[in-house]
């Protein structure tokens, strides 16, 4: 694995994150996740390599918003939006981000961590299975984004919600 430092986002990080991890079509995504963190609803984790942001993901402490998921796992914290710079994928950065999210959840006394994976993303599904995440419920992830011109686009992606116990085996 490449050596990376993972830490929560800081306000002064946002410009570098926007520069190195652009979100085409969703220019405010990083700022929105940081604002969620500042409001106490999440932790926006950033992976750094040599002073450059190379990956990110958000722990939502209030859990997945999808009603199908909440009916099964309640407010289990959710790690979502995992993204690694394309040229660095496959080097362990995604794994490091997931493990950092798990450590944060353990520190907060949470018994499990969940995450969703799109049915069209077999590479991520394989990573999560390798990390011990097990399927719990299928659902439709409904989300929207607003582009720089102010147009809002709605999406509905078929997904599976996976959960991993954070309790000691035994």
Secondary structure, DSSP 8 states (H G I E B T S, - for coil): ----EEEE--GGGHHHHHHHS--TT-TTHHHHHHHHHHTTSEEEEEEEETTEEEEEEEEETT----HHHHHHHTT--EEEEEEE-GGGTTSSHHHHHHHHHHHHHHHTT-SEEEEEEETT-HHHHHHHHHTT-EEEEEEEEEEEEE-TTS-EEEEEEEEEEEEEE-S---
